[in-house]
């Protein structure tokens, strides 16, 4: 990194600007001739994400206060005002930012795929999160009689912790309907919560040569085809059975044999029932993979707490979509930086440090490298600290 550059400018050097231009050239966007380019627009929104700005006014107040630094931060040689940014959020095609977001997802996943994992293979967790909105403001997202809301349906790569696919819909859309949007890879394993329990769709995943793991919903009638009905509790696995559904409706939806596992979670003092078409992994590993499904929950928690997606900087559907796309871009960018600089620290820590230091001129490496005492000169008059993060 060049000494003297603002931290935010150092961060944005990791963005593939050439790819962004290629994507932009594909769209006939009427705002392409504006003084604030699409690239400048995205950087300003990313700056707001890192700084934790709660409102559009707060974001523009900060950029106006630091207007002399605007060019060096990458915003261009102009003063960003609220009217300009609000109009851009309203009129610019959100698909430009969406496509660039998926490009960033692909980069982040390819870099972090080398992360060690207990099991060999490709594993994905699928879930959704609902973001409640004020009905009087966001009428286009009407959800219930008294509230509005949107859903973010997400597919997380369990190994890399990167969202490989997501789609934004009205909160009315049921989770099982989103199962039709995902592309299922042969031999990959998909982990679902019980809200996705749809036997016809699960059988289709089986037909495509992929695996699924899902928690039981209700108590469907079945007969045991093979396997021990009650085990000795080794590895907290109580039952590991091959079953066939007996109810005619369920037989039509899932005509094959499926594996039923009952697992006792000692830390929760309760048992869980899982269904899977994977007969190769051990029952303990099946339970472990379902436990990793919580990574998608952690991602939702992370993005709500540390990126600005609960308080939106615009009221239109287009503005909301742009903000969520930019939030994903920011998340992936920090994950890429953490990997490339071999920091070895959680993304949340990297985000927190860089966000609070965005307007300083320290190098990223210095900010993220814990200070250590010089063994050769322990009494050179300087105070050293060794920070350890749990």
Residue, then its C-alpha position, 0 to 999 in steps of 0.5 A: x500500500x502507498x503511504x499517505x493514502x486514506x484507508x478507504x482508498x486502500x480498501x477500494x484498490x481491491x475492487x475489480x473496476x475494469x469488471x464493473x465497467x464491463x457490466x455497466x456497458x451492458x446496460x442502457x442506463x439513462x443516468x450514465x452521463x451524470x456528474x456522479x458516475x456509477x462507480x463513484x455512487x457505489x463507493x459512496x454507499x460502501x463508505x456509508x456501510x463501513x462508517x455505519x451511517x444510519x441515514x442518508x443525511x448522516x452519510x451526506x453530512x460526513x461526505x460534505x464535511x470531508x469534501x476536500x478529501x472527496x477525490x482522494x477517497x474515490x468519490x470524484x472531484x465533486x461534493x456529494x449532496x443528499x439530493x444527488x445521492x437520493x436521485x441516484x438511488x431512485x433512478x439507477x438500475x439496481x441490476x448493475x450493482x446486483x451483477x457486480x455483487x455476484x462477481x464479487x461473491x465468485x471472487x471471494x468464494x474462489x479465494x477462500x475455498x482453500x479454507x480447511x474443513x472437516x469433510x470433503x465435498x461441497x456443502x451449502x446452507x439455504x435459508x432466508x431472513x425477513x427485514x421488517x419495514x414501515x408500511x406507511x413508507x414502504x407500501x410497495x413491500x406490503x406484507x401484512x395488514x399492518x406492516x411491510x417487509x422484504x425477504x433475502x433468500x440466501x445460499x451460503x457456502x459452508x466452507x468459505x462462509x460466502x453467500x454464493x446466491x441470494x434473491x430479494x423478494x416481498x416477505x410474502x414469498x414462502x421459503x419452499x418456493x425459493x427452492x426452485x431458484x437454486x441451481x443444484x450441483x451433482x454430489x453437492x450437499x444442501x442443508x435446509x431448515x424445516x421451513x423448506x420441508x417439501x417432499x416433491x422438491x426434495x425428491x427433485x434434488x435427489x433426481x438431479x444427483x445432489x444431496x439434501x439434509x433437512x430437519x423433520x417437520x411434523x411426523x410423517x408416517x413411514x416404515x423402516x426398510x433397513x437399519x437399526x431403530x435404536x442405537x446405543x447412543x454412540x456419538x449421540x446418534x440415537x437412531x439411523x434408519x432407512x425408511x419409506x413413507x407410507x402415506x399415499x400422498x407422500x409416496x407420490x411426492x417422494x417414491x424412494x428410500x430416505x435416511x432418517x437420523x435421530x440425534x441428541x444435542x447434549x448442549x441443548x438437552x434435546x433431540x433432533x430428527x433429520x432426513x437425508x438422501x446421503x447414505x455415505x456420510x456417518x450419522x454424526x457428520x450429517x448432524x454436524x453439517x446441520x449444525x453448520x447451517x447456523x452459518x447462514x443465520x450468523x451471516x444474517x445476524x452479521x449483515x444486519x448488525x454490521x452493515x446498514x440494511x435495517x435502516x434504509x437510505x431510500x424509500x423506493x424498491x430500487x433504493x432498497x435493492x441497491x443498498x442490499x447489493x452494496x452491502x453484499x459487495x462490502x462484505x465480500x470485499x472485506x473477506x477478500x482483503x482478509x484473505x489476500x493480506x493473510x490477516x488470519x482474523x475474523x471478518x467482523x474484526x477487520x470490518x470494525x477496524x477498517x470502518x473506524x479508520x477509513x479517514x486515517x492514512x495508516x496502512x491496512x497492514x499496520x492497522x491489522x497487525x497486532x503490536x508485539x514487543x521487540x525481543x532484542x530491545x525490550x527496554x527501548x523506552x516504548x510501550x508495546x502491547x500484544x492483543x489477542x482476540x478470541 
